Amino acid sequence: MALYRALFVAPYPGLAEVARSAAEDFPEIDLTVHEGDLQEGLEAALRVFGSDFDVVISRGGTAQMLEDEFTVPVVEVSVSSADLLHGLAIHNPRGERCAVVGFSNTLKSVSQVADFSDFDLDVYSVNFDDELPLVLQDILAGNYSVVLCDNFAVKKCAELGIEAHLLESGPESVRDALERTLFFCQQVEALQDKNHVLWDILKSQSSSVTMFSAPGRLMYSNLEEGRSELLAFMREHLDDPAPAKLTLRRARKIYRLNMIRSGNGPAEVVSFSVSSSNIPSSENLVGIVRLNRDEVEKRYRASVYKAVGAGEQSTAFISRASRIEKPVMLEGEIGSGKAQIAALLYLNSNMKNRPFVVIDCSLLIDKSWDYLLNSTGSPLFGQDDTLYFKAAHALSDDRLRMLLDLIRRTGAAERCRLIFSANDDAAGGETAGIASIVEQLSCFVFTAPSLRKRADIAQAARLFVASEAQRMGIEPPTITDEAAEILGRHTWPKNYIELRQVMQRCMASSADIINAEIVHDALGREQSTLFSSLATPDASTSIELLRPLKDTEREIVQMVVKKLGGNQTEAARILGLSRTTIWRMLK
């Protein structure tokens, strides 16, 4: 019973008869035979091509044209050395000077015979039909007694008055072509069977699989949930080096993707295996947030730090720290951009396709802390993630000791990238707890530059106003020179946080021009807000009024200095006291 379908296009009638006869010995092949030279053969093939053939068989220029036109494999019938000797015996029995002309794919064996035989034989090969007229002029000039050609050349010779004889492919050459056809079809079938098995295995897997070809064309995917978002996310990362581990967080789901490349060049395939899990309710506890690269980039782009180009001051540090795998400690005043520097460290690292976990130590509640230290889902037990311990100075001594002990015992610093940040204390130095983190984890320390160290504070204000105006879709207001001078003299105790708040107040008060009066008012309101926040009664900040005034004054000074991140000069200005008086009251 025939298993494979083949179309045989015979450029001359005799070859068609040979093909039909030889096909009787190949019951596995259902052979359809059509006669016709170059154009006729192509037209015949096109007429029946809808019949879904596995292989096309032909000879010479016809085979070459069919190969250019169809995606179905083409098997060529050759002219063997035996076919050449048979032709010479019939048409050149006296061994006179002979020329053989035809398409190069037909005459491979003929050329080898001509090179290693005693025949007075010249072979003229062409690759395209428009080369043939020039070759035939050479044959006319060569005074050959006998000319042997393939089918196309025979007709051209007749047009020029050259007596030529058809060089035919014999039964053995046709049988060879049919054997190669059968072998090819069997190999393809075996490969298809293997592919079916692989597809069945893929479909049976619990994780989802998606495959792309080299140009980014989707080859296969069994994704169901989150399909459109996941496919878009995968396409964004097709050019990433592989293997890679990616994470996408959407709604209450975490998707983990393992990316693998296989093959080379046009045959390259990029595969993603995808597993998903529900975000544990513990991950939504206060103080613990998991972000992926897109979310970190979005937050950074929206920050005042990015708007005013502050990251340029930390470029050298980020470049060095990104190449060093040791933990990092970011120190500096409140609002000096430590969180944004941490984001840049992550975005410039080789872990940027893994989660960025923000653990805000100032917000952790007891339940969050227990999850962090004891849950199997804790980020401290993860792999290849970036863990950012924001405001590490807010940890109590006991919690700090427990955290450091867990990091050392579990090797978290070797499995994940650890970044810590801490505000400078009121004395402008490092607390004992922060020093302990730096010492025990051998941290790479960097102090975030404060805003007042910039020589272009007024320009930073203009950049932020321009960024805000673009976001709001309005024209940015103009900052007058006098207003710019006031902004430049201000000490900015809350750094970039205060810059954002002050300039937003200024923009809310003016449509076109921000002048000195508007800036004075905005700075005054900011300082009033700052001072009023000190008076908020709670267990740690309430002031006992029924005691000597000097004690109350001293406590107020201490609270103001602490709130200003240790900036005694700014505290003196706000309270209307001298710097010496502030220093004395803090003793």
C-alpha positions as CSV (number, residue, x, y, z in Angstrom):
1,M,0.0,0.0,0.0
2,A,1.4,3.4,-1.0
3,L,2.4,5.6,1.9
4,Y,3.9,8.6,0.2
5,R,2.8,10.8,-2.7
6,A,5.3,12.0,-5.3
7,L,4.9,14.1,-8.4
8,F,7.3,13.2,-11.3
9,V,7.7,16.0,-13.9
10,A,9.5,14.5,-16.9
11,P,11.1,17.0,-19.3
12,Y,10.9,14.6,-22.3
13,P,8.5,11.7,-23.1
14,G,11.1,8.9,-22.8
15,L,11.8,9.8,-19.2
16,A,8.1,9.6,-18.3
17,E,8.0,6.0,-19.6
18,V,11.1,5.1,-17.6
19,A,9.6,6.6,-14.4
20,R,6.3,4.7,-14.8
21,S,8.2,1.5,-15.3
22,A,10.6,2.0,-12.4
23,A,7.8,3.0,-10.0
24,E,6.4,-0.6,-10.2
25,D,9.3,-1.6,-7.9
26,F,8.3,1.0,-5.3
27,P,4.8,0.2,-4.0
28,E,5.3,2.6,-1.1
29,I,5.3,5.5,-3.5
30,D,2.1,6.7,-5.2
31,L,3.8,8.3,-8.3
32,T,2.0,10.8,-10.5
33,V,3.8,11.5,-13.8
34,H,3.5,14.7,-15.9
35,E,5.5,15.5,-19.1
36,G,6.8,18.9,-20.0
37,D,10.0,21.0,-20.2
38,L,10.8,24.1,-18.1
39,Q,7.6,26.1,-18.5
40,E,5.3,23.2,-19.4
41,G,6.6,21.2,-16.4
42,L,6.0,24.1,-14.1
43,E,2.5,24.6,-15.3
44,A,1.7,20.9,-15.0
45,A,3.0,20.9,-11.4
46,L,0.9,24.0,-10.5
47,R,-2.2,22.4,-11.9
48,V,-1.9,19.3,-9.6
49,F,0.0,20.8,-6.7
50,G,-3.2,21.1,-4.6
51,S,-3.1,17.3,-4.4
52,D,-0.7,17.6,-1.4
53,F,2.4,15.8,-2.7
54,D,5.2,14.9,-0.3
55,V,8.0,15.2,-2.9
56,V,8.5,16.5,-6.4
57,I,10.9,14.6,-8.8
58,S,12.4,16.1,-12.0
59,R,15.6,16.7,-13.9
60,G,17.8,19.6,-15.0
61,G,16.4,23.1,-15.4
62,T,12.9,21.8,-14.7
63,A,14.0,20.5,-11.3
64,Q,15.8,23.8,-10.6
65,M,12.7,25.9,-11.4
66,L,10.4,23.7,-9.4
67,E,12.8,24.0,-6.4
68,D,12.5,27.8,-6.6
69,E,8.8,27.8,-6.9
70,F,7.7,25.2,-4.2
71,T,8.4,24.6,-0.6
72,V,7.9,20.8,-1.1
73,P,11.3,19.1,-1.4
74,V,12.6,18.4,-4.9
75,V,14.6,15.3,-5.7
76,E,16.7,15.5,-8.9
77,V,17.1,12.8,-11.5
78,S,20.8,12.7,-12.4
79,V,22.7,11.9,-15.6
80,S,25.1,9.2,-14.4
81,S,28.4,8.2,-15.9
82,A,26.7,5.1,-17.2
83,D,24.1,7.4,-18.9
84,L,26.9,9.4,-20.5
85,L,28.8,6.3,-21.8
86,H,25.5,4.9,-23.2
87,G,24.9,8.2,-25.0
88,L,28.5,8.3,-26.4
89,A,28.1,4.6,-27.6
90,I,25.0,5.5,-29.5
91,H,25.8,9.0,-30.9
92,N,29.6,9.0,-31.0
93,P,30.8,5.5,-31.7
94,R,34.0,6.6,-33.4
95,G,35.1,8.8,-30.4
96,E,35.1,12.1,-32.3
97,R,35.4,15.4,-30.5
98,C,32.3,15.9,-28.4
99,A,30.6,18.7,-26.4
100,V,28.2,18.1,-23.6
101,V,26.0,21.0,-22.6
102,G,23.2,21.4,-20.0
103,F,22.3,22.6,-16.5
104,S,25.1,22.1,-13.9
105,N,22.8,20.2,-11.5
106,T,22.3,17.6,-14.3
107,L,25.9,17.3,-15.4
108,K,27.8,16.7,-12.0
109,S,28.7,13.1,-12.8
110,V,29.4,13.9,-16.5
111,S,32.0,16.5,-15.4
112,Q,33.8,14.0,-13.3
113,V,34.0,11.5,-16.2
114,A,35.3,14.2,-18.6
115,D,38.1,15.1,-16.1
116,F,39.4,11.5,-15.7
117,S,38.9,9.9,-19.1
118,D,40.6,9.7,-22.4
119,F,37.6,11.0,-24.3
120,D,37.9,14.1,-26.4
121,L,35.1,15.6,-24.4
122,D,34.3,19.2,-23.2
123,V,31.5,19.9,-20.7
124,Y,29.6,23.2,-20.8
125,S,27.5,23.8,-17.7
126,V,25.0,26.6,-17.2
127,N,23.1,27.7,-14.0
128,F,20.4,29.8,-15.7
129,D,18.6,29.4,-19.1
130,D,19.7,32.9,-20.2
131,E,23.4,31.8,-20.2
132,L,22.8,29.1,-22.8
133,P,23.0,31.3,-26.0
134,L,26.5,32.4,-25.2
135,V,27.6,28.8,-24.5
136,L,26.2,27.6,-27.8
137,Q,28.2,30.3,-29.7
138,D,31.3,28.8,-28.1
139,I,30.2,25.3,-29.3
140,L,29.6,26.6,-32.8
141,A,33.1,28.0,-32.8
142,G,34.6,24.8,-31.4
143,N,33.8,22.7,-34.5
144,Y,32.5,19.7,-32.4
145,S,31.5,16.6,-34.4
146,V,29.0,15.5,-31.7
147,V,26.9,17.5,-29.3
148,L,25.0,15.9,-26.4
149,C,22.5,18.1,-24.4
150,D,19.8,18.0,-21.9
151,N,16.3,18.6,-23.1
152,F,16.3,22.4,-22.9
153,A,19.6,22.7,-24.7
154,V,18.5,20.4,-27.5
155,K,15.7,22.8,-28.5
156,K,18.1,25.8,-28.4
157,C,20.6,23.9,-30.6
158,A,17.9,23.2,-33.1
159,E,17.1,26.9,-33.4
160,L,20.8,27.6,-34.2
161,G,21.1,24.8,-36.7
162,I,23.3,22.7,-34.4
163,E,22.7,19.0,-34.7
164,A,22.4,17.8,-31.1
165,H,21.4,14.6,-29.3
166,L,19.4,14.3,-26.1
167,L,21.4,13.0,-23.2
168,E,18.9,10.7,-21.4
169,S,18.7,9.4,-17.8
170,G,18.5,5.7,-17.8
171,P,16.4,3.4,-15.6
172,E,19.2,3.2,-12.9
173,S,19.3,7.0,-12.6
174,V,15.5,7.0,-12.2
175,R,15.6,4.2,-9.7
176,D,18.2,6.1,-7.7
177,A,15.9,9.1,-7.6
178,L,13.0,7.0,-6.4
179,E,15.2,5.3,-3.7
180,R,16.3,8.7,-2.4
181,T,12.6,9.8,-2.5
182,L,11.6,6.8,-0.4
183,F,14.5,7.4,2.1
184,F,13.6,11.1,2.5
185,C,10.0,10.4,3.1
186,Q,10.7,7.7,5.7
187,Q,13.1,10.0,7.5
188,V,10.5,12.8,7.5
189,E,7.9,10.5,8.8
190,A,10.2,9.3,11.6
191,L,10.9,12.9,12.5
192,Q,7.2,13.7,12.5
193,D,6.5,10.8,14.8
194,K,9.2,12.0,17.2
195,N,7.7,15.5,17.1
196,H,4.2,14.2,17.8
197,V,5.6,12.4,20.9
198,L,7.4,15.6,22.0
199,W,4.2,17.6,21.5
200,D,2.2,15.1,23.5
201,I,4.8,15.3,26.3
202,L,4.6,19.1,26.3
203,K,0.8,19.0,26.5
204,S,0.9,16.6,29.4
205,Q,3.1,18.9,31.5
206,S,1.7,20.7,34.5
207,S,3.5,23.9,33.5
208,S,2.7,25.8,30.4
209,V,5.1,26.0,27.4
210,T,5.4,28.7,24.7
211,M,7.8,28.6,21.7
212,F,8.9,31.3,19.3
213,S,10.9,31.0,16.1
214,A,13.9,33.3,15.5
215,P,11.9,36.1,13.9
216,G,9.6,36.2,16.9
217,R,6.7,34.2,15.3
218,L,4.7,32.2,17.8
219,M,5.1,28.4,17.1
220,Y,3.3,26.8,20.0
221,S,1.6,27.8,23.2
222,N,-0.7,26.0,25.7
223,L,-1.1,29.1,27.8
224,E,-4.6,29.6,29.2
225,E,-4.7,32.2,32.0
226,G,-3.0,35.5,31.4
227,R,-2.2,34.5,27.8
228,S,-2.2,38.0,26.1
229,E,-0.1,39.7,28.9
230,L,2.3,36.8,29.1
231,L,2.9,36.6,25.3
232,A,3.5,40.4,25.2
233,F,5.9,40.1,28.2
234,M,7.8,37.2,26.4
235,R,8.1,39.1,23.2
236,E,9.7,42.0,25.1
237,H,12.4,39.6,26.3
238,L,13.1,37.5,23.2
239,D,16.5,39.3,22.7
240,D,17.6,38.7,26.3
241,P,20.5,36.3,26.8
242,A,19.4,32.8,27.7
243,P,19.0,30.9,29.8
244,A,17.2,33.4,31.9
245,K,14.6,33.4,34.8
246,L,11.9,36.0,34.6
247,T,9.1,37.0,36.9
248,L,5.8,38.7,36.1
249,R,3.4,39.8,38.7
250,R,-0.2,40.6,37.7
251,A,-3.1,41.1,40.1
252,R,-2.9,38.2,42.6
253,K,-0.7,36.0,40.5
254,I,3.0,35.5,40.2
255,Y,4.3,34.0,36.9
256,R,7.8,32.5,36.8
257,L,9.3,32.0,33.4
258,N,12.3,29.9,32.4
259,M,13.7,31.0,29.0
260,I,15.8,28.6,26.9
261,R,17.3,29.1,23.4
262,S,17.9,26.1,21.1
263,G,19.2,25.9,17.5
264,N,21.1,28.5,15.6
265,G,20.4,31.2,13.0
266,P,17.0,30.9,11.2
267,A,16.4,27.5,13.0
268,E,16.7,29.1,16.5
269,V,13.8,28.5,18.8
270,V,13.2,30.5,22.0
271,S,11.1,28.5,24.6
272,F,9.5,29.6,27.8
273,S,8.2,27.3,30.5
274,V,5.7,29.1,32.7
275,S,4.5,28.2,36.2
276,S,2.1,30.3,38.2
277,S,1.0,30.6,41.8
278,N,-1.3,32.8,43.8
279,I,0.4,35.5,45.7
280,P,0.2,34.4,49.4
281,S,-1.8,36.7,51.6
282,S,1.3,37.1,53.6
283,E,3.0,38.9,50.7
284,N,0.4,41.6,51.0
285,L,1.4,42.3,54.6
286,V,2.4,45.8,55.5
287,G,6.0,46.5,54.6
288,I,6.7,43.8,52.0
289,V,6.2,44.4,48.3
290,R,7.4,42.3,45.3
291,L,8.0,44.2,42.1
292,N,9.2,43.1,38.7
293,R,11.5,45.0,36.3
294,D,8.7,46.8,34.5
295,E,7.2,48.0,37.8
296,V,10.5,49.2,39.2
297,E,11.2,51.1,35.9
298,K,7.8,52.7,36.0
299,R,8.3,53.9,39.6
300,Y,11.7,55.2,38.9
301,R,10.6,57.1,35.8
302,A,7.8,58.8,37.9
303,S,10.2,59.9,40.7
304,V,11.4,63.5,41.3
305,Y,14.9,61.9,41.4
306,K,14.7,60.9,37.8
307,A,13.0,64.1,36.7
308,V,15.9,66.3,37.9
309,G,18.6,64.0,36.7
310,A,19.9,63.2,40.2
311,G,21.0,59.7,39.2
312,E,23.9,61.2,37.3
313,Q,25.6,61.9,40.6
314,S,25.6,58.2,41.4
315,T,26.6,56.8,38.0
316,A,30.1,55.8,39.0
317,F,29.0,54.1,42.2
318,I,26.2,52.2,40.5
319,S,28.6,51.0,37.8
320,R,31.1,49.7,40.4
321,A,28.5,48.2,42.7
322,S,26.6,46.5,39.8
323,R,29.8,44.5,39.2
324,I,30.3,43.5,42.8
325,E,28.0,40.9,44.3
326,K,28.5,41.9,48.0
327,P,25.7,43.6,49.9
328,V,25.3,47.4,49.7
329,M,24.5,49.9,52.4
330,L,23.0,53.2,51.2
331,E,23.3,56.0,53.8
332,G,22.2,59.6,53.6
333,E,19.7,62.2,54.8
334,I,15.9,61.7,54.5
335,G,14.7,62.2,51.0
336,S,18.2,62.0,49.4
337,G,17.1,59.4,46.9
338,K,18.3,56.1,48.5
339,A,15.3,54.2,47.2
340,Q,15.9,55.4,43.7
341,I,19.6,54.5,43.9
342,A,18.5,51.0,45.1
343,A,16.2,50.8,42.0
344,L,19.1,51.8,39.7
345,L,21.4,49.1,41.3
346,Y,18.7,46.5,40.5
347,L,18.0,47.8,37.0
348,N,21.7,47.8,36.1
349,S,22.4,44.3,37.5
350,N,22.2,40.9,35.9
351,M,19.3,40.1,38.2
352,K,16.9,42.7,36.7
353,N,14.7,39.9,35.3
354,R,14.1,38.5,38.8
355,P,11.9,40.0,41.5
356,F,12.8,43.2,43.3
357,V,11.5,42.8,46.9
358,V,11.1,46.0,49.0
359,I,11.1,45.3,52.7
360,D,10.3,48.6,54.4
361,C,11.6,48.1,58.0
362,S,9.7,51.2,59.2
363,L,6.4,49.7,58.3
364,L,6.8,46.0,59.3
365,I,4.1,44.8,61.8
366,D,4.5,41.7,63.9
367,K,2.7,39.5,61.4
368,S,5.0,40.8,58.6
369,W,8.1,40.2,60.7
370,D,7.0,36.6,61.6
371,Y,6.4,35.9,57.9
372,L,9.8,37.4,56.9
373,L,11.7,35.2,59.4
374,N,9.7,32.0,59.5
375,S,7.6,31.5,56.4
376,T,8.9,29.2,53.6
377,G,7.6,31.9,51.2
378,S,9.8,34.6,52.8
379,P,11.9,36.5,50.3
380,L,14.9,35.7,52.6
381,F,14.6,32.0,51.4
382,G,14.4,33.0,47.7
383,Q,17.0,32.6,44.9
384,D,18.6,35.2,42.7
385,D,16.2,38.0,43.9
386,T,17.1,41.5,44.9
387,L,16.1,42.3,48.5
388,Y,15.9,46.0,49.4
389,F,15.7,46.6,53.2
390,K,14.5,50.2,53.2
391,A,14.9,52.3,56.4
392,A,17.0,49.6,58.2
393,H,17.7,52.1,60.9
394,A,14.0,51.6,62.0
395,L,14.7,48.1,63.2
396,S,15.0,47.5,66.9
397,D,18.3,46.1,68.2
398,D,16.6,42.7,68.8
399,R,15.1,42.5,65.4
400,L,18.3,43.6,63.8
401,R,20.2,40.8,65.6
402,M,17.6,38.2,64.5
403,L,17.8,39.4,60.9
404,L,21.6,39.3,60.7
405,D,21.6,35.9,62.3
406,L,19.1,34.5,59.7
407,I,21.0,36.0,56.8
408,R,24.3,34.4,58.0
409,R,22.8,31.0,58.8
410,T,20.8,30.7,55.5
411,G,23.5,32.2,53.2
412,A,20.9,34.7,51.9
413,A,23.7,37.1,50.9
414,E,25.1,34.4,48.6
415,R,21.7,33.5,47.1
416,C,20.3,37.0,46.7
417,R,21.4,40.5,46.2
418,L,21.0,42.5,49.5
419,I,20.6,46.3,49.6
420,F,20.1,48.2,52.8
421,S,19.3,51.9,53.3
422,A,19.4,54.0,56.4
423,N,19.0,57.7,57.3
424,D,21.8,59.4,59.1
425,D,21.1,59.9,62.8
426,A,20.7,63.2,64.6
427,A,24.5,63.5,65.2
428,G,25.1,63.1,61.5
429,G,26.8,59.7,61.8
430,E,26.2,56.0,61.6
431,T,24.2,54.3,64.4
432,A,25.5,51.2,66.1
433,G,22.9,49.0,64.4
434,I,23.8,50.2,60.9
435,A,27.5,49.8,61.7
436,S,26.7,46.2,62.7
437,I,25.1,45.5,59.3
438,V,28.0,47.0,57.4
439,E,30.6,45.1,59.5
440,Q,29.0,41.6,59.6
441,L,27.9,41.5,55.9
442,S,31.0,43.4,54.6
443,C,28.7,45.9,52.8
444,F,29.8,48.2,50.0
445,V,28.9,51.6,51.6
446,F,27.7,54.6,49.6
447,T,26.3,58.0,50.9
448,A,23.6,59.5,48.8
449,P,24.4,63.1,48.0
450,S,22.0,65.6,49.5
451,L,20.2,68.1,47.4
452,R,22.0,71.1,48.8
453,K,25.3,69.8,47.5
454,R,24.1,70.4,44.0
455,A,25.4,73.6,42.4
456,D,22.2,73.9,40.3
457,I,19.3,73.6,42.7
458,A,17.3,76.2,40.8
459,Q,17.9,74.2,37.6
460,A,16.7,71.0,39.4
461,A,13.5,72.9,40.3
462,R,13.0,73.9,36.7
463,L,13.5,70.4,35.5
464,F,10.9,69.1,38.0
465,V,8.4,71.8,37.0
466,A,8.9,70.9,33.3
467,S,8.4,67.2,34.1
468,E,5.2,67.8,36.1
469,A,3.8,70.1,33.4
470,Q,4.4,67.5,30.7
471,R,2.7,64.9,32.9
472,M,-0.3,67.2,33.4
473,G,-0.3,68.3,29.7
474,I,0.2,72.0,30.4
475,E,2.9,74.6,29.6
476,P,5.5,74.8,32.4
477,P,5.4,78.0,34.4
478,T,8.5,80.3,34.3
479,I,10.6,80.6,37.5
480,T,11.8,84.1,38.0
481,D,15.5,84.8,38.8
482,E,14.6,86.1,42.2
483,A,12.6,83.0,43.0
484,A,15.4,80.8,41.7
485,E,17.9,82.6,44.0
486,I,15.6,81.8,47.0
487,L,15.4,78.2,46.0
488,G,19.2,78.0,45.7
489,R,19.7,79.5,49.2
490,H,17.3,77.1,50.9
491,T,18.9,74.2,52.7
492,W,16.3,71.5,51.8
493,P,16.3,69.4,55.0
494,K,14.1,66.8,53.4
495,N,16.0,67.0,50.1
496,Y,14.1,65.7,47.0
497,I,10.9,65.0,48.9
498,E,10.8,68.6,50.0
499,L,11.7,69.8,46.5
500,R,8.7,68.0,45.1
501,Q,6.3,69.2,47.7
502,V,7.5,72.8,47.5
503,M,7.4,73.0,43.7
504,Q,4.0,71.3,43.5
505,R,2.7,74.0,45.9
506,C,4.3,76.7,43.7
507,M,2.6,75.2,40.6
508,A,-0.7,75.0,42.3
509,S,-0.4,78.8,43.1
510,S,0.6,79.9,39.7
511,A,-0.4,79.2,36.1
512,D,2.4,81.1,34.3
513,I,5.0,82.5,36.6
514,I,6.5,81.3,39.9
515,N,7.9,84.4,41.6
516,A,9.7,85.1,44.9
517,E,6.4,85.6,46.8
518,I,5.0,82.3,45.7
519,V,8.3,80.5,46.6
520,H,8.4,82.2,50.1
521,D,4.8,81.1,50.7
522,A,5.4,77.5,49.6
523,L,8.6,77.3,51.8
524,G,6.7,78.7,54.7
525,R,3.9,76.3,54.4
526,E,6.3,73.4,54.1
527,Q,8.1,74.5,57.3
528,S,4.7,74.9,59.1
529,T,3.7,71.4,58.0
530,L,7.1,70.1,59.2
531,F,6.8,71.7,62.6
532,S,3.1,70.8,63.1
533,S,4.0,67.1,62.4
534,L,6.4,67.3,65.4
535,A,3.5,68.2,67.7
536,T,1.4,65.2,66.7
537,P,0.7,63.5,70.1
538,D,1.7,59.9,70.3
539,A,3.5,57.7,72.8
540,S,6.9,58.9,71.5
541,T,6.5,62.6,70.7
542,S,4.1,64.0,73.2
543,I,5.5,66.8,75.3
544,E,4.9,67.2,79.0
545,L,4.0,70.8,79.6
546,L,3.8,70.9,83.4
547,R,7.5,71.3,83.9
548,P,10.2,74.0,83.6
549,L,10.2,75.9,80.3
550,K,13.9,75.2,79.6
551,D,13.3,71.5,79.7
552,T,10.4,71.8,77.3
553,E,12.5,74.1,75.0
554,R,15.3,71.5,75.0
555,E,12.9,68.7,74.0
556,I,11.4,70.8,71.2
557,V,14.9,71.5,69.8
558,Q,15.8,67.8,70.0
559,M,12.6,66.9,68.1
560,V,13.1,69.5,65.4
561,V,16.8,68.4,64.9
562,K,15.8,64.8,64.7
563,K,13.0,65.5,62.2
564,L,15.5,67.4,60.0
565,G,17.8,64.5,59.9
566,G,20.4,66.0,62.2
567,N,20.6,69.3,60.3
568,Q,21.3,71.7,63.2
569,T,21.8,74.8,60.9
570,E,18.3,74.4,59.4
571,A,16.8,73.8,62.9
572,A,18.4,77.0,64.1
573,R,16.9,78.9,61.1
574,I,13.4,77.5,61.6
575,L,13.4,78.1,65.4
576,G,15.0,81.5,65.2
577,L,18.0,80.5,67.4
578,S,21.7,80.7,66.9
579,R,23.7,77.6,65.8
580,T,25.6,77.8,69.1
581,T,22.4,77.9,71.1
582,I,21.2,74.8,69.3
583,W,24.4,73.0,70.0
584,R,24.3,73.9,73.7
585,M,20.7,72.8,74.1
586,L,21.6,69.4,72.6
587,K,24.4,68.7,75.0
